């Protein structure tokens, strides 16, 4: 059940349209082939252009200022601080003091406003909460210039395409707005045991939306099978976009946390080939 908190070599990143055309739901897009191993990543754009770097950094600074002063961000923070959601983060933290943040599929911060808004939220969260640790970022589209800007804001740009298969060996916040269904599926598959799922806080496309869109298409079912299976152990909190400015970057996004109360069901799901 989705809960609204008490306040008003490569994957393809889903880039939303520039204008709002009703509430668009996330649609699973299928990768034709899955890579078996993590592969080193190299952008085609290997040179840092100082002029572009300055322009991109200014764009990011302006984006952070805009988001920080918005009603959207105020509402976003209120949700994170309300007991229903903050208690979930405390459960993920356990005895640790910080959650590492991993961002997949951020998109081009030079070319699009939505990725800048998404990155701005991550940076502002780190500034606001001492329990948010280092931010790691990966997207195959990032240029060397964009990577240098990310590093100037304290982020670490990953050199390996993990295909979202990182194991949560410590408390981790996976920040994955509008990623492909395959990536959420990969993340769940890599952590399909309760001692790992309980260490994950996931921000991304609503799992409930995926469940509502399941069709008889075998490829769609395969791409979302763990997402759908995980629904029964997921506490989901939908965010409010508040204004049209932030709809393209955050529509149909939710916080997801995984309960340990149904531990006995996971082996059954694994045995069924899910």
N, C-alpha and C positions, 0 to 999 in steps of 0.2 A: 504494500500500500504506500502510495506516495504521500508524504506528509508535508504540508505547507507550514513553515514555522510561524511563530506568533506575530509576525510583522508583515505591514503592508509591503634503385634496387630497393624498392621504395614503396611507400604508401602514398596514396593521393589524399591530400588534405581537403576536407570539405570547405570550400570557400563560399560563404553565403552571398546571395544577390545583394545589390546595393540598395534596393528599395524593398519595402515590406509588402508582401503579397499574402496577407493572412498568416496564420500560424503554421509554418512549415514544419513538418515532423522529420526527424532524422531517418534517412533511408540507408539501409545496409548496402554498400557497394562492394562487390566481390573482387578480390584479387584473383587473377587467373592462376598464379602459382604462388605457393608459400615457400619462402626461403628456409632452408634447413638449418643454416648456421648464421650467427651474427657476422656481419661483414664490415670491414673498415669502410668508413665513409669519407669521400672527398668531394667537395663542391666543385662544379665546373668553373666557378668564379673564384680563382685562387688569389687574386691580387686585392689588397686593401687600397681603396681609392680614398684619400684623405678628404676630398671635397664631398663625396657621397657620404662618407662616415660622419662628417659634421652635420650634413642635412638630416641623416637618419637619426642621429642622436637628438637633434632639435625636435624632430617629429615625436620621438619618444618622450622627451621632457614635456612637451606640450600635451601629449596624450595623458601622461600621468597626472598633470595638473587638472586637466579636464575631468578625468575620472574621479579624482580625489574630491573635487568640489561638487560632484553630481549627487542628485537624489538617489540614483541607482546605487552608488557606492555606500551611501548612508544606510540604505535598506539592506544591502549585501552584508555590511558589518553587523547590523542589528540581528540579522539571522544567525551569523556565526557566533554572536555573543549570547543568544538566547539559550536557556538551559537545555532545551531539547537537542540542540545541535552541539553545543560546547561539551556536553556530557559524552557525546559520541567521540569527539576528538580526544577526550581524556582517556576513554577506553582504548583507543588506538595507541596512544602514547604509552600506556602502561606505566612502567617504572622509568621510562626514558624522559628526557627533558625537551627533546626536539623531534619534529617530523622532517625528514629530508623531503624536498619537493622535486619531483621529476616531471618535466613538461615534454610531451610528445606532440608532434603535429602542429606546432605553433603557426606555421605559414610564414610568408614574407612580411617582415615588419617594415620594409622599405616601400613595398607596393600597395599594401592594404591597411585600412584603418582597423578592421576587426582584430587582426593579430596584435596590433599595437594596444588595443583595449584589453585584450586577454593577457598580454604580458604585463600591462600596467597593473592589473588586478593582482597578479602574482607578486610583483615587486612591492605593491602597497601592503599586501598581507604580511610579507616579511618584515616590513617596517613597523607594522601595527602590533604583531604578535611575536613575543620572544620564543614561542614554541615552534615557529617556522624556521627551519634550518637552511642549509645551502640549497640553491636552485640550480638544477641541471636541465639543460635544454637540448633537444634534438629535433631537427627537421631536415630532410634531404634537400629542400629548396634553399636553405640558408646560404648566402654568399659569405665570402671571407670578410667583406665589409660589414655585413649585418652581424656576423659572429663577433667581430671586434666591438661593436656597439653593445651587444649583449654582455660581453665581458666587462665593459666599462660600467655597467649597472650591477656588477657583482655576480653575474651568472656564469656557470661553467658550461661550455658547449661541448657535448659529447662527440667523440671521434669514431664511435662505433654505432651502427644502426642496430639497435637491440630488438627491433620489430615489436616493441612493447612487451617483451618476454622477460622482463627483470623480475627476479624473485625478491619478495619483500622479506629480507632477512632482518630488517629493522623497521621501525615505524616509518611509513612512507606515504606522502601525499602525491598521488598521481593526478596531475593537472592536464586534462585531455579534452578540452572543449571541441566539439564537432569533429572528432576523429572518425575514421572508418570503423564500422562494426567489427571488422577483422581484428583491429588492434585491441579493442576491449576484450574480445574473445581470447586473443593471445595472452593478455595480462592475466585473465582468470585461469587459463590453462596452466600457466607457469606457477600459479599460486593456489592450485586446487586442493588445499588442505587447510583446516581451520586455524592452525597456528600461524599461517601466513596471511590468509584472508583477514584475520582479525587485526593485522598490523597495517591494513590499507585504508586510507581515506581516498575516495575517487571523485573527482569533479569532471563531469562529462555529460554526454547525451543521456537523456532519461532512459533508464532500463524499461520503465513502464511503457514508454512510447514504442520501444522495439517490440515489446510483447504484444502490444495492440496491433502492430503491423505485420506480424508473422503471417506468411502466406504458405501456399503449398509448394512453392518453388524450392527444390532441394538445395540449391546453392544458398538461398537466403537463410534457410533453416540451418545449414552447416555454418554459415558465418555468424549466426547469433545464438547457437545452441547453448553455449555456456552462459551467455548473458541471460537467456530465458531461464535456464536451470538455476542461476544464482538469485533470481527474483524472490524465491521463497526464503532466502536467508538475508535479504537486503533491506536495510532501512533507508528510504530515499526521501530527500528533502528538496523539493523543487525551488529554484530561485525565482525572483520576480525581476523582469527586465525594466519595469517602471516606465521607461520612455522608449520611443522609437529609435533614438540614437544608439541604444545598446541592444536592440532586438537582434540585428544580424549577427552580433558576436556571441550572444548568450541565450538565444531563444531555445526553449525546451532543454535547458541544462539543469542538472541536479547534483547534489551531494549524495554519495552512496557510501554506506558503511555496512559491514558484514558481521552478522551476529554469530556468536559461537554456540547458541542454544540448540542448534540443529546439527551438531557435529556428526551424529550417526548417519545422516543422509548423504554426506559426501562420498563415502566409499561406495554406496549404492549407485550414485551417479557415475562415478569413475568406471565401475564394473559394467555399466550400460554403454560404455564407449563414448561418453560425453566429455 
